Amino acid sequence: MTTADALFTQELDDLIAQCKIRIEQQRIHAKELSGAPPQQKHARAELVAAIADLAKLKDLRKHFTKQHIKHRAHRHSLASRWLPSALSR
């Protein structure tokens, strides 16, 4: 993994962690508003949005990891096909 890839995955992991904290805080906030239905409705909508954001971040992380593994396998495959013939010359 290149340095840029490592930084990108670390940034994604940090965003995922922050989003999880935000979700937990929003859950607490929504529960505290049980006596104020309009505000609770708004807080729940924000909670749903935060959960959707988390799902998107996780999908992006998974997709990036799969693409990275696929790219490494392809490079390894190319190298293994090229190196033996190059070494035999």
Buried (B, 14 or more C-beta within 10 A) or exposed (E): EEEEBEEBBEEBEEBBEEBBEBBEEBBEBBEEBEEEEEBBEEBBEBBEEBBEBBEEBEEBBEEBBEEBEEEEEEEEEEEEEEEEEEEEE
